[in-house]
Amino acid sequence: MTKKVPLTDRAGVEKAVAALQEKLAEGDPADEALKAECEAELENLRSAYRASPAAFTKETIEALRDLKDLLAG
């Protein structure tokens, strides 16, 4: 399991998004365990957005949408 970073500021959010992108890029797309872990991390980021939307830039939001689409299919 990866170390959790604070998701209350832009640097923490950017680091979490980059880590999720890297995990998906390096992993096997057919690995259901990886997909479930990434979906859980994505949900954690959604919760962080609801709690602190100012920590998310337009670019990080777009990256999260791309990740969501990648996980969906």
C-alpha positions in Angstrom: 0.0 0.0 0.0 1.3 3.5 -0.8 1.8 6.1 1.8 -1.1 8.5 2.0 -0.4 12.2 1.4 -2.4 15.0 2.7 -5.1 16.0 0.2 -5.8 19.5 1.7 -3.4 21.5 -0.5 -2.5 21.5 -4.2 0.9 19.9 -3.7 -0.6 16.9 -1.9 -3.4 16.5 -4.5 -0.9 16.8 -7.4 1.3 14.2 -5.8 -1.6 11.8 -5.2 -2.9 12.2 -8.8 0.6 11.6 -10.2 1.0 8.5 -8.1 -2.3 7.2 -9.3 -1.4 7.9 -12.9 2.0 6.1 -12.4 0.3 3.1 -10.8 -2.1 2.7 -13.7 0.6 3.2 -16.3 2.9 0.6 -14.8 0.2 -1.9 -13.9 -1.6 -4.6 -15.8 -5.0 -3.2 -17.1 -6.5 -6.6 -16.6 -5.6 -6.8 -13.0 -8.8 -6.6 -11.0 -7.1 -6.0 -7.7 -5.1 -3.1 -9.2 -8.3 -1.6 -10.7 -10.1 -1.9 -7.3 -7.2 -0.2 -5.5 -7.1 2.6 -8.0 -10.9 3.1 -7.9 -10.6 3.4 -4.1 -7.9 6.0 -4.4 -10.0 7.8 -6.9 -12.9 7.8 -4.5 -10.6 9.2 -1.8 -9.7 12.0 -4.1 -13.4 12.7 -4.8 -13.9 13.0 -1.1 -11.0 15.3 -0.8 -12.4 17.5 -3.5 -15.7 17.8 -1.7 -13.9 18.7 1.5 -11.3 21.1 -0.1 -12.1 22.0 -3.7 -9.5 24.9 -3.7 -6.8 22.2 -3.5 -7.7 21.0 -7.0 -6.6 22.8 -10.2 -8.3 22.6 -13.6 -5.4 20.3 -14.6 -5.8 17.9 -11.7 -9.6 17.7 -12.3 -9.0 16.9 -15.9 -6.4 14.2 -15.0 -8.9 12.6 -12.6 -11.6 12.6 -15.3 -9.1 10.9 -17.6 -8.3 8.3 -14.9 -12.0 7.7 -14.3 -12.5 7.0 -18.0 -9.4 4.7 -18.1 -10.7 2.7 -15.2 -14.2 2.5 -16.7 -13.1 0.9 -19.8 
